[in-house]
C-alpha cells in the first residue's frame, strides 16, 4: 500500500495520510469494541486522516498482510460515501 485514494484529492502518496486507529468489527457491542478487539491478518477496518491535503477523515478497509485496500469510505457523520473497490488502491 503505497497510495490511498482520497475522495476529494484523488490517489495520493501514503505519506500524506496519518493512521489514527483500528476499528472494531461491525456489529460489535461496547465491551468488544474496547476489550475484545480481534486483529485479523486478512481484514482490518481503520481510521485515517488526509493530514497533508484536504484533512478528510477516511474509513479504510484493507488487508494488512499484503497492504491491498478493499474500500475507502469518507467519514461524514452518520452518512458515509462509499468509493469503488477498483479506485481505492494502487497495487504496488
C-alpha positions as CSV (number, residue, x, y, z in Angstrom):
1,X,0.0,0.0,0.0
2,X,1.9,3.0,-1.3
3,X,-1.1,5.1,-2.1
4,X,-4.5,5.8,-0.8
5,X,-7.5,7.3,-2.7
6,X,-8.9,10.5,-1.3
7,X,-12.5,11.2,-2.4
8,X,-11.6,14.9,-2.8
9,X,-7.9,14.9,-4.0
10,X,-7.7,11.5,-5.8
11,X,-4.9,9.0,-5.4
12,X,-2.2,10.3,-3.1
13,X,1.1,9.1,-1.6
14,X,0.7,7.3,1.8
15,X,3.0,9.9,3.4
16,X,0.1,12.5,3.1
17,X,-2.1,10.4,5.4
18,X,-2.0,9.6,9.1
19,X,-3.2,6.4,10.6
20,X,-5.5,7.0,13.6
21,X,-6.8,3.7,14.9
22,X,-8.1,0.2,14.1
23,X,-11.9,-0.1,14.4
24,X,-13.8,-2.9,15.9
25,X,-15.7,-5.3,13.5
26,X,-19.2,-4.2,12.5
27,X,-21.8,-5.4,15.0
28,X,-19.5,-5.5,18.0
29,X,-21.0,-4.3,21.3
30,X,-19.4,-1.7,23.5
31,X,-17.4,-4.2,25.5
32,X,-16.0,-5.9,22.4
33,X,-15.1,-2.5,20.9
34,X,-12.7,-1.8,23.8
35,X,-11.6,-5.1,25.3
36,X,-12.1,-7.9,22.9
37,X,-11.0,-6.5,19.6
38,X,-9.6,-9.1,17.2
39,X,-7.0,-8.1,14.8
40,X,-7.2,-10.4,11.8
41,X,-4.3,-10.7,9.4
42,X,-6.6,-10.6,6.4
43,X,-9.1,-7.8,7.3
44,X,-8.8,-4.5,9.1
45,X,-11.1,-1.5,9.4
46,X,-9.1,1.6,10.2
47,X,-9.5,5.4,10.5
48,X,-7.0,7.5,8.5
49,X,-6.8,11.3,8.0
50,X,-5.5,13.1,4.9
51,X,-3.4,15.5,7.0
52,X,-1.3,16.9,4.2
53,X,-4.2,17.6,1.9
54,X,-7.9,18.2,2.5
55,X,-7.9,16.9,6.1
56,X,-10.7,14.5,5.3
57,X,-11.3,11.5,7.7
58,X,-11.5,8.1,5.9
59,X,-12.5,4.7,7.0
60,X,-10.2,2.2,5.2
61,X,-11.0,-1.5,4.8
62,X,-7.7,-3.2,3.9
63,X,-5.8,-6.4,4.1
64,X,-2.8,-5.7,6.4
65,X,-0.8,-8.8,5.4
66,X,-0.3,-7.6,1.9
67,X,-1.4,-3.9,2.0
68,X,-4.2,-4.1,-0.5
69,X,-7.0,-1.6,0.1
70,X,-10.5,-3.1,-0.5
71,X,-12.6,0.0,0.2
72,X,-12.3,3.6,1.3
73,X,-15.3,5.5,2.8
74,X,-15.5,9.1,3.6
75,X,-16.5,9.6,7.3
76,X,-19.1,12.2,7.4
77,X,-21.3,11.9,10.5
78,X,-23.8,9.1,10.0
79,X,-23.6,9.3,6.2
80,X,-20.6,7.7,4.6
81,X,-19.9,7.9,0.9
82,X,-18.5,4.6,-0.4
83,X,-16.0,4.5,-3.2
84,X,-15.5,1.8,-5.7
85,X,-13.1,-1.0,-4.9
86,X,-11.2,-0.5,-8.1
87,X,-10.5,3.1,-7.4
88,X,-9.2,2.7,-3.9
89,X,-5.7,1.3,-4.3
90,X,-2.6,1.3,-6.4
91,X,-1.3,-2.3,-6.2
92,X,2.4,-1.8,-5.7
